[in-house]
Amino acid sequence: MQRKIIHTMKQTLRMSVADNGDPDGWVNAKKNYTYDETVEFLNTYLYPYMKHLGYRDCTIASGQIGVCTNLMDGGVLWFSIDSNGGDIVYWVSPKYRDLSIDGKLKNKPRYKFQFQFAKVSGGPDNVTNSISYIEPYIFGWDGTRNGLKDGNTWACKPNCKNCGYCTKLIQMNSWKIPSDYPW
């Protein structure tokens, strides 16, 4: 499933580039986009090139505001652009994206997959990486497999808070859930 969604997003991006030109100017990754600015970005660069059933304002459990897009397969894509760049989270299907009491989407690491685009490198010059590619979430990753499992708040480990690196861990295992996956 996670392989399918990254393929779909890359195909969407390729079609948009064909119509809209060089994507490196599409995102101002050094600012936090409002809900309306994110919708404007999506309406310009992604929604015309992907099938979806509509979108809504939504906040994930961490408090980060974004746009939730209902997909034809029953999954949900969450988009957000902040001062570090763009984030995409994919929830596999409605039964796995339980809503909390206050309406915020919960982190269910086994059924969600995180990606990034136009992320700030995090190096001394904080260069924004190209928006021309979407990849599993690796912001702040040290480049080691161990860093995916035991590193910072995004590490893929039992009881993790954010678990953003889990998608990268699966990618490094040929898009199969590895035997040491924490769930």
Secondary structure, DSSP 8 states (H G I E B T S, - for coil): -HHHHHHHHHHHHHHHHHHH--GGGS--TTS---HHHHHHHHHHHTGGGS-EEEEEEEEBTT--EEEEEEETTS-EEEEEEETTEEEEEEES-GGGS-B-TTS-B---GGGEEEEEES-B--STT--B--TT-EEE--TT--SSHHHHHHSSTT--STT-SS-TTHHHHHHTTTTS--TT---
